[in-house]
Amino acid sequence: MNKKIQNQTIHQRKNKIGFLFLLLVLAMGIFLFSVLKTITSDRRIPSHHATIHDRSFRGAIISADNYTLSSSEKTYQAVIRGASIEPGKKAMFIKLFSIYSGIPEKELLKKFKNHKGKEIKGNITLSKSINSRTAMQLKSLAYKLRKLDTFRWVKNRNGIEVLYGLDIIENGESRRFPLGDVMSPILGYVGDKDDGRYTRPQGKKGLERNYDKHITSKKNGYFKGKRDVTGAVIHDQNSIKLQRVDGMDLHLNIPLAFQRRVELMLDQMKESIDADEIIVGVMESKTGKVLALASSERYNPSHIIQKDIPALNPKFSEYPHEAGSVLKPLTLALALDHKVITPNTWFNTFNGRMKIGKKRTITDDHKFESLTATDIIVHSSNVGISQISWKLTGKEFREGLIKFGIAKPSGLDLSRDLPGTLKPLYKLEHQMHRANSSYGYGMMVTFAQLFKAYSAFNNDGIAVTPRIVEALVDSKGNRYTLEPKVGNLHPIGKKAANQIHDILIKVVQNGTGKKAKYPGLEIGGKTGTAHIAKHGRYVREYHSSFYGFANDEHGHKYTIGVLVIKAKKYRKYFASQSAVPTFKRIIHTLVELDYLKPEGNITEELEPIIANSVKPEFASIGKEITTTKPIEKKSVNKKVKAKEVTVKSKKTSVKELFNIEAKPKDKPIPKSTAKPAKNKSTHELFNDLF
């Protein structure tokens, strides 16, 4: 019995010793793990090295005359710890911060309290959108506030007393549009994209979106090396510098001086005819370089508000609509190219009223018993163009329109390029559907498609793709040109294109486009007035358009398009009363800036154009100047000495044009001797806007 008890005691002792041994091993393991973790982990002690980050920027957008339309700058946030401000000096802090930052005191006071109205003791973000200049001023203020003992020592979570101050921290990159609504909605706008704790702009519409991957920031830079006792990086052979790589700059074909004149003219025209919107385009007929692409509906991309939402989408390539009579030259061009008719082929036009079957009737505004193919375009006959379309098969007609770029993207370099619609082949095999489409109904086209198609009539049958952007340029000055997604088209031959070219000139000389005449220039084009359909029915609202060209004898050739959406004043919905006068004002601006050079003595003929070119409210800014522009006069046998035409216009300074208030230190601009536009620099032209 005693031996049994003794064995149990020995066994219990073994268990206790074993347990103690395991406990000792576990404790030793924990100790060793703790030591290893301490050795391998980063300890919160001052580092011997420091890094200065240099974050890359998004590329700028620059006009053809070297004005910055969109650029980036760094943004900062201001952070303060609520408990760190001396209670007696809080009012002073808020007052000074308000003065330096421009944020109202009432707004700042709200930030110091939570939703329950209690004072916040922790971190308070006073602003997240401070620009570089204000950030420098606030950093200076932070230093001064420390000198004034505005901040006190507070304990952190670890019980260590720390002196917090006003911290100005870089938090992102913002997009600047220094000229407000100029060239919107072409430029587009941006949104915010988070890159860790850093915020960068991201294109949402227009050029900002279409070229986002090319102009966005590429690679951040930094400078890294040993630090001194103050934390500054020591520049020596061991320091490392990585150069940042910014996004490429976007250089446009559009000169700001011309674009802005067109925009202000559109504002005037919109008001005079009470239209919802007017959009226009001007491009070189041979190269496709866009000189102006403007809308009367613009917005400031930096400050988008509720009423701007309808204007955010550029209608140039995102607004499909029924074309109306501007499609007739395309129909005739196909018939001429297939050699089924000639410009002098006669058609019975039935006094402007032709029946198709028992229920369908096609009518004209003007009654003619018969017309040639040329006069069908000149007098815009629906009856005549319908019969011309019947000379083609449904397949020939449909494929011909597609070759002109109808029902497919135009290639215009904006964020969206809608293709529109065209009736299917089985419908176009029927006379009524083909007739309806021949004068622009029953299909959907965009401004950019017709703009491109009409360039073929001024370029030997080649329809060039409109190009807003000239090139992408990197920080080293290397230039890169991107090929358009949709290239040039060759829908018809040179002979047919030149025949339509001559017919469009007759439209301006004798037809519906008479108001587009301009002395000393070759002008051609076609009007179109189309009903707008709503809920499957046509209503008393209209699209008015005029597409054509303007050329001089010096080889300057421009394709011009105008689209007026819902002109409401009496009879102004007719293209001849809205789109054509707009077209003519564009030509006059081209002449003013020497893009076009009229021939002959045009002094007397120009006077009514000049008188009506700019409304008083758009010309009254600044002082009156006199511009003397030499005009060449040519006779059949010899050149006659050039005469001078004196044109009075108004001078607008940049500050007045963009509503920038003059500071007291600004000096009045002295009067300068007027000189011809062709002798002025780009900057002078811009300063002379209107």
Rosetta blueprint (number, residue, H / E / L):
1 M L
2 N H
3 K H
4 K H
5 I H
6 Q H
7 N H
8 Q H
9 T H
10 I H
11 H H
12 Q H
13 R H
14 K H
15 N H
16 K H
17 I H
18 G H
19 F H
20 L H
21 F H
22 L H
23 L H
24 L H
25 V H
26 L H
27 A H
28 M H
29 G H
30 I H
31 F H
32 L H
33 F H
34 S H
35 V H
36 L H
37 K H
38 T H
39 I H
40 T H
41 S L
42 D L
43 R L
44 R L
45 I L
46 P L
47 S L
48 H L
49 H E
50 A E
51 T E
52 I E
53 H E
54 D E
55 R L
56 S L
57 F L
58 R L
59 G L
60 A L
61 I E
62 I E
63 S L
64 A L
65 D L
66 N L
67 Y L
68 T E
69 L E
70 S E
71 S E
72 S E
73 E E
74 K E
75 T E
76 Y E
77 Q E
78 A E
79 V E
80 I E
81 R E
82 G H
83 A H
84 S H
85 I E
86 E L
87 P H
88 G H
89 K H
90 K H
91 A H
92 M H
93 F H
94 I H
95 K H
96 L H
97 F H
98 S H
99 I H
100 Y H
101 S H
102 G L
103 I L
104 P L
105 E H
106 K H
107 E H
108 L H
109 L H
110 K H
111 K H
112 F L
113 K E
114 N L
115 H L
116 K L
117 G L
118 K L
119 E E
120 I L
121 K L
122 G L
123 N E
124 I E
125 T E
126 L E
127 S E
128 K E
129 S E
130 I E
131 N L
132 S H
133 R H
134 T H
135 A H
136 M H
137 Q H
138 L H
139 K H
140 S H
141 L H
142 A H
143 Y H
144 K H
145 L H
146 R H
147 K H
148 L L
149 D L
150 T L
151 F E
152 R L
153 W E
154 V E
155 K E
156 N L
157 R L
158 N L
159 G L
160 I L
161 E E
162 V E
163 L E
164 Y L
165 G L
166 L L
167 D E
168 I E
169 I E
170 E E
171 N E
172 G E
173 E E
174 S E
175 R E
176 R E
177 F L
178 P L
179 L L
180 G L
181 D L
182 V L
183 M L
184 S L
185 P L
186 I L
187 L L
188 G L
189 Y L
190 V E
191 G E
192 D E
193 K E
194 D E
195 D E
196 G L
197 R L
198 Y E
199 T E
200 R E
201 P E
202 Q E
203 G E
204 K L
205 K L
206 G H
207 L H
208 E H
209 R H
210 N H
211 Y L
212 D H
213 K H
214 H H
215 I H
216 T L
217 S L
218 K L
219 K E
220 N L
221 G E
222 Y E
223 F E
224 K E
225 G E
226 K E
227 R E
228 D L
229 V L
230 T L
231 G L
232 A L
233 V E
234 I L
235 H L
236 D L
237 Q L
238 N L
239 S L
240 I E
241 K E
242 L E
243 Q L
244 R L
245 V E
246 D L
247 G L
248 M L
249 D E
250 L E
251 H E
252 L E
253 N L
254 I L
255 P L
256 L H
257 A H
258 F H
259 Q H
260 R H
261 R H
262 V H
263 E H
264 L H
265 M H
266 L H
267 D H
268 Q H
269 M H
270 K H
271 E H
272 S H
273 I H
274 D L
275 A L
276 D L
277 E E
278 I E
279 I E
280 V E
281 G E
282 V E
283 M E
284 E E
285 S L
286 K L
287 T L
288 G L
289 K E
290 V E
291 L E
292 A E
293 L E
294 A E
295 S E
296 S L
297 E L
298 R L
299 Y L
300 N L
301 P L
302 S L
303 H L
304 I L
305 I L
306 Q H
307 K H
308 D H
309 I H
310 P H
311 A H
312 L L
313 N L
314 P L
315 K H
316 F H
317 S H
318 E H
319 Y L
320 P L
321 H E
322 E L
323 A L
324 G H
325 S H
326 V H
327 L H
328 K H
329 P H
330 L H
331 T H
332 L H
333 A H
334 L H
335 A H
336 L H
337 D H
338 H L
339 K L
340 V L
341 I L
342 T L
343 P L
344 N L
345 T L
346 W E
347 F E
348 N E
349 T L
350 F H
351 N H
352 G H
353 R E
354 M E
355 K E
356 I E
357 G L
358 K L
359 K L
360 R E
361 T E
362 I E
363 T E
364 D L
365 D L
366 H L
367 K L
368 F L
369 E L
370 S E
371 L E
372 T E
373 A H
374 T H
375 D H
376 I H
377 I H
378 V H
379 H L
380 S L
381 S L
382 N H
383 V H
384 G H
385 I H
386 S H
387 Q H
388 I H
389 S H
390 W L
391 K L
392 L L
393 T L
394 G H
395 K H
396 E H
397 F H
398 R H
399 E H
400 G H
401 L H
402 I H
403 K H
404 F L
405 G L
406 I L
407 A L
408 K L
409 P L
410 S L
411 G L
412 L L
413 D L
414 L L
415 S L
416 R L
417 D L
418 L L
419 P L
420 G L
421 T E
422 L L
423 K L
424 P L
425 L H
426 Y H
427 K H
428 L H
429 E L
430 H L
431 Q H
432 M H
433 H H
434 R H
435 A H
436 N H
437 S H
438 S H
439 Y L
440 G L
441 Y L
442 G L
443 M L
444 M E
445 V E
446 T L
447 F H
448 A H
449 Q H
450 L H
451 F H
452 K H
453 A H
454 Y H
455 S H
456 A H
457 F H
458 N H
459 N L
460 D L
461 G L
462 I L
463 A E
464 V L
465 T L
466 P L
467 R E
468 I L
469 V E
470 E E
471 A E
472 L E
473 V E
474 D L
475 S L
476 K L
477 G L
478 N L
479 R E
480 Y E
481 T L
482 L L
483 E L
484 P L
485 K L
486 V L
487 G L
488 N L
489 L E
490 H L
491 P L
492 I L
493 G L
494 K H
495 K H
496 A H
497 A H
498 N H
499 Q H
500 I H
501 H H
502 D H
503 I H
504 L H
505 I H
506 K H
507 V H
508 V H
509 Q H
510 N H
511 G L
512 T L
513 G L
514 K H
515 K H
516 A H
517 K L
518 Y L
519 P L
520 G L
521 L L
522 E E
523 I E
524 G E
525 G E
526 K E
527 T E
528 G E
529 T E
530 A E
531 H E
532 I E
533 A E
534 K E
535 H L
536 G L
537 R E
538 Y E
539 V E
540 R E
541 E E
542 Y E
543 H E
544 S E
545 S E
546 F E
547 Y E
548 G E
549 F E
550 A E
551 N E
552 D L
553 E L
554 H L
555 G L
556 H L
557 K E
558 Y E
559 T E
560 I E
561 G E
562 V E
563 L E
564 V E
565 I E
566 K L
567 A L
568 K L
569 K L
570 Y L
571 R L
572 K L
573 Y L
574 F L
575 A H
576 S H
577 Q H
578 S L
579 A H
580 V H
581 P H
582 T H
583 F H
584 K H
585 R H
586 I H
587 I H
588 H H
589 T H
590 L H
591 V H
592 E H
593 L L
594 D L
595 Y L
596 L L
597 K L
598 P L
599 E L
600 G L
601 N L
602 I L
603 T H
604 E H
605 E H
606 L H
607 E H
608 P H
609 I H
610 I H
611 A H
612 N H
613 S H
614 V L
615 K L
616 P H
617 E H
618 F H
619 A H
620 S L
621 I L
622 G L
623 K L
624 E E
625 I E
626 T E
627 T E
628 T E
629 K E
630 P E
631 I E
632 E E
633 K E
634 K E
635 S L
636 V L
637 N L
638 K L
639 K E
640 V E
641 K E
642 A E
643 K E
644 E E
645 V E
646 T E
647 V E
648 K E
649 S E
650 K E
651 K L
652 T L
653 S L
654 V H
655 K H
656 E H
657 L H
658 F L
659 N L
660 I L
661 E L
662 A L
663 K L
664 P L
665 K L
666 D L
667 K L
668 P L
669 I L
670 P L
671 K L
672 S L
673 T L
674 A L
675 K L
676 P L
677 A H
678 K H
679 N H
680 K L
681 S L
682 T H
683 H H
684 E H
685 L H
686 F H
687 N H
688 D L
689 L L
690 F L
